[in-house]
Every structure is written in C-alpha cells, then in structure tokens.
Amino acid sequence: MIDYKKKIKLDREFYAFDKIDMSVESDRGRILSAPSLRRLQKKTQVFPLELNAAVRSRLTHSLEVSQTARFIAKTILSKCNKEFGLEELENAFVSIAEMTSLLHDIGNPPFGHFAEVAINNWMSTKGVELLNELVSVSESNLEFKEMLLKDLCSFDGNAQGIRIVTKLQRLNLSYSQIASIIKYTRGAFEEKPKKDDSLGYLKKKPGFYYSEREIIEKIKDSLDMKDGHRFPITYIMEAADDISYLNADMEDAVDKKILKFEDVYTLIKQECETMGETYLLELVEKFYNKAKQNEQEPYQFNLFLTLTRAKLTHALVEHVSKIYLDNHKEIFEGSFNSALLEYDKESKYTKAVKVLQNISIKYIYNYKDIQTLELKGHKILSSLFEKYTPLLKLHCSEFEKLVKAEKISCFLSQRLIRRLSSKHIVAYKDAVEGLNKEDKERFELEEWYYRVRLLIDYISGMTDDFALNEYKTLEALI
C-alpha cells in the first residue's frame, strides 16, 4: 500500500521536531545556510574557471533544478486527488523535492566531473602504493584492505554529498531529506552490479562511502527502504536535473561564443532530421520563425530560447509526472530501475531529449577550450594530492600527534596540517576515536582510510579558484 506517511517522517539523528512542517522548514533553513551550498557559486558547471557571471555555475544550475523539481512535485500532487496520505504532506513533498535538488551537486569537486577522474586516477595509482608501503597486511585482513581501497578509488560527487551533509557540515537533516539525496544505492565499497541485476541502474554508480554506511542503515530502517532501493522523491530530483541540462548547455555555449544563434537552430534541425524526430523539430521551427519576425537580432536568441525552454520544460514535466504515477508502486518502494526521463524509449519526448544531448556532446563538451581547461584541472588536483602526500606517509602514531598540535620530526607535515579545514579534522578525529585499537593491523588500515578521506574532503571541497590559488602557492613553497 502506498502511504507517504511511512516515507516522510520526523526522524533525524538529533532532536526530532513534533510537527512535519516545522521539520521541513528547519531542513530548508539548514540547507540554505550551509557553507558547502554557497561554495557552488565558484564551482564549474561546464566551463572551468569561468569569469562571466551569466554562464552557469553549480549554484545557478542547482537553483534551476530546484525550481523544476518543485514544478514536477506540484504536478504530481495535482494528479493524485489527495491520495496516498499526501493530503497532509503536500508542503513536505514539494519542499523535500526542491531542497534535494538544491543539494544534488553539493559533493561535486572543482573543475567539473572530469575532476572525479583525476581523484580516482591518483588514488588507484599513488594512493594504493602509499598504503602498501605504510601498512603490511596479513591474510586475514587482506579482503578488508581491498574493500577499503575500492572505496577510496571510487570518489563520486553523489557519495561525497552524503558525507558533507552527515559528517562534514553536520546539518542534522531529517532522514527523509537525506534519503532523497541518495541518487545511487550502492556503497562505493561494494561490487558493481551484474548485467542481470534487477536494480542495476540504481546501483550503476557509488551512492555512499564506507564511512557513512552506519547512518545509511539507520535511514533505511527508519523509512522502510530495502537494500538497493531508492527513496521515491529522488526520482523527481533526477528528472529535474535531466530536464534542466537540456537548454542550459546551449545557452551557455552562445554566451561563451562557442555557438551562434543560427548554429543552435541549424544543429537542432540537422540532428532532428538525422534521427527522424519531428516533435522538437516542429517546436524549434515555430519559435525560430517567431523570433526572427518579431525581434531585433541581438534579442532573437533570447526569445527563441525562452519560448522553446518554457514549452519543452512544461511538456517534459507533464511526461515525467505521468510516468511517476503510472509506475507509482515501484517508485514508492524504490525498485523502479530507470530514470523517469529515460523510461519510455519510443516517446517523442525521450527522442527530443536525445537530440539535445547529442548536440551538447558533439559540439560543446568536446570543444577544444573546455577540454584544455579540464586538463588543467586534472593537473591542479593531481599536484595538490602530491603536495599533501607527506601527511599520508606518516605512521598513525605520528599523525595522531599532529592532530593534537604536538611536534613531530616532519617539518612539511606540521605546516600542511594547518592548511586543512578544522571541520574536516574533527570528522577525522570522531571517526578514529570510534575504532577498535586492539586489532592493531585493522586499526592502522581504517585510520589510514579516514586520513585519506580527510585529504579528499579538503581537496574535493575546494572551489575552482581556491584550488588554483592553493596549487600556485604550494608549487612556489614546496
């Protein structure tokens, strides 16, 4: 039976409210005032180190996604006829969808998704070598060591977002709000799904780390979520993200003078004709002609984009809302193994989306200047890990002295530790204090795991410009 009272609840780690609306408003306030949300204004969406404020940052993209999620949630509610226990939870349903969408990129590193590759490349080579040099492991702990390494070599913005909310920023959000951020349901320390896994899509990427496994289990128990299953409102956030990308990339490309208005129209027209897609073709031709007839040249693209975006967004919101309700049972229990916007492969809306995605991949993401900036980002992040490597080479007893502000023989480490965030160091200390020191070998493995997490937390949390400045500073000093 579908009853959202089982999913939208008051439970949270510390101090639960006694009314759902108070709980929801508290979550909104905590999210909007979170430092990690503000940092998104200086993190890349598509164009690294962008100075033009009109071009989207992670924050402006997230604002757009949150509005689209609000639109989808309200559309679903309007079609529900006050069923499923939602008549008392309408505000909470909309707010959770909106706030989840605002948070969905909070764990993304500087310089865009290419930075995830840089972090994982460094960890899978240099990081693995460092652990092998530092800690010798017996046969009994070999599997545990490999599991921790798998986790450390699987950095993902989604999993990092969960860590920020629960451990680094300690926002103490309701379990319902946290659950809605968990886009993928596989732990980074777990094996990738097999081809015949009925939840393969939901597990295709890491959704949380080993370090957050306990809070994830609490959330699942509280909200009656089975292993590998998703929270229902997460599907709304994902659809809103997918919809918001469609026109944004081309608008930014025009602002960056990568494409001109006529290029956008011509590329969409050509791609539609190649794919045999008629819905989007008719739409763009209609609004292209309207813009050309009614506006002066500098404003033609603005009118064309505004009309096309509004019409397409409205149609896609109706489309994904229908899919949500048509598959409500599976979505409510979290076993619906697809993104809403990808579910109906033969739909005219799915084909329209594919047209716009193809254009972005061919003419924007592969643009030479973007790839050059991505390579710069890769170099900056790899170098930062190298500069902070002395902290990872220390024995756990030496590092313990460092975090207690005691002197050790390594001059560099004593200086480097002071550059790290105090909040991140507190998260490290809390994690290590809870470890069992009686099993010396296992303790050393886990301590090093959390020490690496500390460094990843710091570097992945940097804004684009801060990472660049830190790189320049350390290049000159070390």
DAHU-V479955 format. One record per residue. N is the residue number from 1. PHI is phi in degrees with one decimal (NA if undefined). OMEGA is omega in degrees with one decimal (NA if undefined). D_CENTER is the distance of its C-alpha to the mean C-alpha in whole Angstrom. Layout:
n/phi/omega/d_center
N/PHI/OMEGA/D_CENTER
N/PHI/OMEGA/D_CENTER
This chain:
n/phi/omega/d_center
1/NA/179.3/31
2/-83.8/178.9/28
3/-144.8/-174.6/28
4/-67.6/174.8/25
5/-65.9/177.5/27
6/-82.4/-176.7/26
7/-109.6/-179.4/22
8/-98.6/-170.6/22
9/-129.8/-177.3/24
10/-88.1/-171.7/25
11/-57.2/171.5/24
12/-153.9/-173.0/22
13/-62.6/-177.9/22
14/-129.7/173.3/25
15/55.9/176.5/27
16/-84.1/176.8/26
17/-76.7/-179.2/28
18/-102.3/176.6/31
19/-133.9/-173.7/29
20/-66.0/-179.8/26
21/-65.9/175.9/26
22/-65.0/179.4/27
23/-63.5/-179.4/24
24/-65.6/-179.7/21
25/-65.5/176.2/23
26/-63.4/177.7/22
27/-60.6/179.7/18
28/-58.8/-179.2/18
29/-62.6/-179.6/20
30/-64.9/-178.8/18
31/-68.2/-176.6/15
32/-66.3/179.7/17
33/-98.3/-177.6/18
34/-71.7/178.6/16
35/-57.8/-178.3/16
36/-66.6/174.7/12
37/-72.1/179.6/12
38/-62.5/-178.7/15
39/-64.9/-179.8/14
40/-63.3/178.5/11
41/-67.3/179.6/15
42/-115.0/175.4/15
43/-118.7/-173.6/12
44/-68.4/165.2/13
45/-94.6/175.6/12
46/-124.6/-172.4/14
47/-106.3/-178.6/17
48/-61.0/175.0/17
49/53.7/-177.5/19
50/-78.0/179.7/20
51/-96.2/-179.6/23
52/-74.1/-175.1/23
53/-67.8/179.2/22
54/-74.6/179.3/22
55/-81.4/-170.2/20
56/-66.1/166.9/16
57/-100.4/174.7/14
58/-61.2/-177.7/10
59/-71.2/-179.3/12
60/-65.0/174.5/14
61/-61.5/-178.2/12
62/-65.0/175.8/10
63/-62.2/178.1/14
64/-65.4/179.4/15
65/-63.3/-178.7/12
66/-64.4/177.8/14
67/-67.8/178.4/17
68/-65.0/177.7/17
69/-63.4/177.1/15
70/-60.4/179.1/18
71/-61.0/179.9/21
72/-63.0/-177.8/20
73/-60.8/179.0/20
74/-67.1/178.1/23
75/-66.2/177.2/25
76/-61.8/179.7/24
77/-61.5/-178.6/26
78/-66.4/-179.3/29
79/-97.4/-175.4/29
80/-83.4/-178.5/29
81/55.5/176.7/33
82/56.5/176.5/32
83/-99.4/170.2/31
84/63.4/-179.9/29
85/74.1/-176.3/30
86/-84.0/-177.5/28
87/-61.7/178.1/31
88/-101.2/-173.2/30
89/-125.7/-175.2/26
90/-60.9/179.3/26
91/-61.7/-179.2/24
92/-66.1/179.8/22
93/-58.5/-179.3/21
94/-67.9/-176.5/20
95/-65.8/179.0/19
96/-62.8/178.2/16
97/-61.4/-178.2/15
98/-67.1/-177.3/15
99/-71.2/175.4/13
100/-60.7/-179.5/10
101/-69.2/176.8/10
102/-67.4/-177.7/10
103/-91.5/-163.9/8
104/-63.0/179.8/5
105/-107.6/-170.8/4
106/-64.4/-179.2/6
107/-95.4/-177.4/5
108/-70.7/-179.8/6
109/-77.2/174.7/9
110/-66.8/175.1/12
111/70.3/172.6/13
112/80.5/-174.5/11
113/-64.1/179.1/10
114/-62.1/179.3/13
115/-67.3/176.4/13
116/-59.8/177.8/11
117/-63.6/-178.9/14
118/-61.8/-179.4/16
119/-63.4/-177.9/15
120/-69.3/176.5/16
121/-64.0/-179.3/19
122/-65.4/-178.3/20
123/-65.9/-175.3/20
124/-74.9/177.0/21
125/-110.9/-175.7/24
126/-66.3/-178.6/25
127/-62.1/178.8/23
128/-61.7/178.5/25
129/-61.3/-179.1/28
130/-62.5/-179.5/28
131/-65.5/179.4/28
132/-62.4/178.7/31
133/-74.6/-170.7/33
134/-86.4/-173.5/32
135/-124.5/173.8/32
136/-89.2/-171.1/35
137/-121.5/175.9/34
138/-79.6/-177.7/36
139/-57.7/-176.0/36
140/-66.7/-178.7/35
141/-109.5/-177.4/32
142/-63.5/-180.0/31
143/-64.0/178.9/29
144/-65.0/177.7/27
145/-60.8/-179.6/27
146/-63.0/178.4/25
147/-64.6/178.5/23
148/-65.0/178.6/21
149/-66.1/177.0/21
150/-58.0/179.9/19
151/-64.2/-177.8/17
152/-68.9/-179.3/17
153/-92.3/-177.4/17
154/-125.0/177.3/14
155/-60.2/177.7/11
156/-148.5/-178.2/7
157/-59.7/179.3/4
158/-66.2/179.2/4
159/-65.1/179.3/7
160/-65.7/177.7/8
161/-61.4/176.9/6
162/-63.0/179.5/9
163/-64.7/179.7/11
164/-61.9/-176.4/11
165/-65.1/-172.4/12
166/-94.5/-171.7/15
167/-114.8/-173.2/16
168/-89.5/177.1/16
169/-90.4/179.1/16
170/49.5/-176.0/17
171/-73.8/-179.7/17
172/51.0/177.6/19
173/-76.7/175.2/17
174/-62.7/179.1/19
175/-60.4/178.7/18
176/-64.1/179.8/17
177/-69.0/178.6/15
178/-66.5/-178.0/13
179/-58.3/-177.4/14
180/-71.0/178.5/12
181/-84.8/-175.0/8
182/-77.0/-174.3/9
183/-70.3/178.1/8
184/-118.2/-165.6/10
185/-104.9/179.4/13
186/-98.7/173.2/14
187/-69.5/179.7/15
188/-63.7/-179.7/14
189/-90.0/-178.2/18
190/-98.7/179.5/19
191/-67.7/175.2/20
192/-66.7/-177.2/19
193/-67.3/175.0/20
194/-79.4/-175.0/23
195/-60.7/-177.3/24
196/-93.2/-179.7/26
197/-71.0/-178.2/23
198/-67.9/177.7/23
199/-115.3/-173.7/20
200/-57.7/179.5/19
201/-64.9/-178.0/16
202/-67.6/-178.2/14
203/-108.8/-170.7/15
204/-67.0/178.0/14
205/-131.1/177.1/11
206/-67.5/179.7/11
207/-108.7/177.9/9
208/-160.8/-177.9/11
209/-98.5/172.9/13
210/-54.2/-176.5/17
211/-66.2/-179.2/17
212/-111.9/-174.1/16
213/-61.6/-176.2/18
214/-70.6/179.1/20
215/-68.5/176.8/18
216/-63.4/178.7/17
217/-64.2/177.2/20
218/-61.2/-179.2/21
219/-64.3/179.8/19
220/-61.7/179.0/20
221/-65.3/-177.6/24
222/-65.7/-172.8/23
223/-104.0/176.5/22
224/55.5/179.5/24
225/-106.7/179.2/21
226/-77.4/177.8/22
227/-57.2/177.1/21
228/81.4/-178.8/18
229/-95.4/-174.6/18
230/-107.4/172.3/15
231/-78.7/-172.0/16
232/-58.6/-176.0/17
233/-69.8/176.7/15
234/-60.4/178.2/12
235/-62.7/179.1/14
236/-69.0/177.8/15
237/-57.9/-178.3/11
238/-62.0/179.5/10
239/-65.0/179.0/14
240/-62.5/177.7/13
241/-63.3/-179.4/10
242/-62.3/-179.6/13
243/-67.7/-175.4/16
244/-66.3/179.7/15
245/-66.7/-161.9/14
246/-59.4/-179.0/18
247/-90.8/-173.0/20
248/-61.5/-176.8/18
249/-61.1/-178.4/18
250/-71.5/177.1/21
251/-62.4/178.2/22
252/-65.3/179.7/21
253/-65.0/176.6/23
254/-70.5/177.2/26
255/-59.6/-179.9/25
256/-85.3/179.9/25
257/63.8/171.6/28
258/-76.6/176.8/26
259/-125.8/172.4/28
260/-105.0/179.3/30
261/-52.7/-178.3/31
262/-63.7/177.9/33
263/-62.9/-178.4/31
264/-59.6/179.8/28
265/-60.5/-177.5/31
266/-63.8/-179.1/33
267/-65.0/178.2/29
268/-63.7/-179.8/28
269/-60.8/-179.2/32
270/-64.8/-178.6/32
271/-66.8/177.1/29
272/-63.3/-179.5/30
273/-66.8/178.6/34
274/-63.1/-176.7/33
275/-89.5/-178.0/31
276/69.9/-177.4/33
277/-96.3/-175.2/31
278/-108.9/-175.6/33
279/-61.1/-179.0/31
280/-67.9/179.5/29
281/-59.6/178.9/32
282/-64.4/-179.2/34
283/-64.3/-176.1/32
284/-70.4/178.1/31
285/-64.9/178.9/35
286/-60.5/-175.8/36
287/-80.6/174.1/34
288/-64.3/-179.7/34
289/-65.0/178.6/38
290/-64.0/-179.8/38
291/-66.9/-178.7/36
292/-66.5/-176.9/39
293/-82.5/-168.5/41
294/-109.2/-174.2/40
295/-126.9/171.5/39
296/-72.6/-170.5/40
297/-53.3/-177.7/38
298/-62.5/-174.4/35
299/-106.1/-176.5/34
300/-62.2/-179.1/34
301/-65.5/179.5/31
302/-60.6/179.2/29
303/-66.2/179.5/31
304/-58.6/-178.0/30
305/-66.8/-178.5/27
306/-60.4/-178.7/27
307/-66.3/-178.3/29
308/-65.7/-178.4/27
309/-62.6/-178.3/24
310/-62.6/-178.1/25
311/-66.1/-177.5/27
312/-68.3/179.4/24
313/-60.8/179.8/22
314/-59.8/-179.5/25
315/-64.6/-178.5/25
316/-70.5/176.2/22
317/-62.8/176.5/21
318/-60.8/-178.1/25
319/-64.0/-177.3/24
320/-71.0/176.9/21
321/-65.5/177.6/22
322/-65.3/178.6/25
323/-63.3/178.2/24
324/-57.1/-176.7/22
325/-77.7/177.4/25
326/-65.8/-178.9/27
327/-118.3/-168.5/25
328/-61.4/-177.1/25
329/-60.9/-178.9/26
330/-68.0/179.5/24
331/-69.5/179.5/21
332/-61.5/180.0/22
333/-82.6/173.8/22
334/86.3/-178.0/19
335/-102.2/179.7/21
336/-67.8/-166.5/20
337/-95.4/-179.5/19
338/-164.7/166.9/18
339/-74.9/-178.2/15
340/-59.1/-175.4/18
341/-77.5/-179.5/18
342/-106.6/-169.1/19
343/-67.8/-177.0/21
344/-94.3/-173.4/25
345/-63.9/-176.2/25
346/-93.1/-178.9/28
347/-66.4/177.4/27
348/-63.4/-180.0/28
349/-73.3/177.6/25
350/-62.9/179.5/23
351/-68.1/177.7/25
352/-62.8/177.5/25
353/-60.8/-179.3/21
354/-62.1/177.9/22
355/-59.0/-177.8/24
356/-67.6/176.9/22
357/-63.7/-180.0/19
358/-60.9/-179.8/22
359/-65.7/179.2/23
360/-61.7/-179.0/20
361/-65.6/-174.5/20
362/-74.4/-167.6/23
363/-117.3/-179.2/24
364/-118.0/-177.1/21
365/-63.0/-179.6/19
366/-93.5/177.5/22
367/-63.9/-171.3/23
368/-55.3/-176.4/25
369/-65.3/177.8/24
370/-65.8/-179.7/20
371/-64.8/176.4/21
372/-63.1/178.9/23
373/-66.8/176.6/21
374/-64.1/177.8/18
375/-64.8/176.0/21
376/-62.8/178.2/22
377/-60.4/177.8/18
378/-60.2/-179.8/19
379/-64.1/-178.7/22
380/-62.1/-176.8/21
381/-67.7/178.3/18
382/-61.1/-179.9/21
383/-67.8/178.6/24
384/-63.6/176.7/22
385/-62.4/178.6/21
386/-62.4/-177.6/25
387/-63.9/-178.6/26
388/-93.4/-179.9/25
389/-56.5/178.5/26
390/-52.0/178.4/29
391/-67.4/-178.2/28
392/-85.4/-179.4/27
393/-86.3/-177.7/30
394/-72.1/169.8/32
395/-69.1/-176.3/33
396/-58.5/179.1/31
397/-67.5/177.9/35
398/-69.8/-179.8/34
399/-67.1/176.5/31
400/-60.3/177.3/32
401/-64.7/-179.8/34
402/-58.9/-176.4/32
403/-70.5/174.6/30
404/-92.7/179.3/33
405/66.0/175.5/34
406/-94.7/-177.3/37
407/-78.8/171.8/38
408/-132.9/-174.6/38
409/-76.5/-176.9/39
410/-82.2/-178.2/36
411/-59.8/-177.4/37
412/-61.1/-177.0/33
413/-61.9/179.2/31
414/-63.0/178.5/33
415/-82.3/-176.0/32
416/-67.2/-176.9/28
417/-61.5/-178.4/27
418/-75.1/179.1/28
419/-85.5/-177.2/25
420/-77.3/179.7/23
421/-69.0/179.3/21
422/-64.4/178.4/23
423/-64.7/178.7/21
424/-67.6/178.5/19
425/-65.2/176.8/23
426/-61.5/178.7/23
427/-62.3/176.7/20
428/-62.5/-177.4/22
429/-62.4/179.1/25
430/-62.2/-178.9/25
431/-66.7/-175.9/23
432/-70.5/178.8/26
433/-62.2/-179.8/29
434/-88.9/-177.9/28
435/-85.7/178.0/29
436/-85.3/-177.3/32
437/-84.8/-178.4/34
438/-68.7/174.7/37
439/-88.7/-171.1/35
440/-57.0/-175.9/35
441/-65.0/179.7/34
442/-65.6/178.1/31
443/-60.7/-179.1/30
444/-62.6/177.1/30
445/-63.7/-177.0/28
446/-69.6/177.9/25
447/-61.8/179.8/26
448/-65.6/176.5/25
449/-56.3/-178.1/22
450/-71.9/175.4/21
451/-68.6/176.3/22
452/-66.2/176.4/20
453/-55.8/178.2/17
454/-56.5/-179.2/19
455/-69.0/177.5/19
456/-63.6/177.5/15
457/-55.8/-176.2/14
458/-67.2/-174.8/17
459/-71.9/-178.9/16
460/-69.8/179.5/12
461/-83.1/-179.0/12
462/-68.9/168.5/15
463/-79.4/-179.4/15
464/-57.3/-175.5/16
465/-71.2/177.9/20
466/-65.4/179.0/20
467/-61.5/178.6/19
468/-63.4/-179.8/22
469/-66.2/178.2/24
470/-64.5/176.8/24
471/-60.3/-179.6/24
472/-62.6/-178.6/27
473/-62.9/-176.7/29
474/-72.3/174.9/28
475/-62.2/-178.5/30
476/-79.0/-173.7/33
477/-92.2/-171.7/33
478/-114.3/NA/33
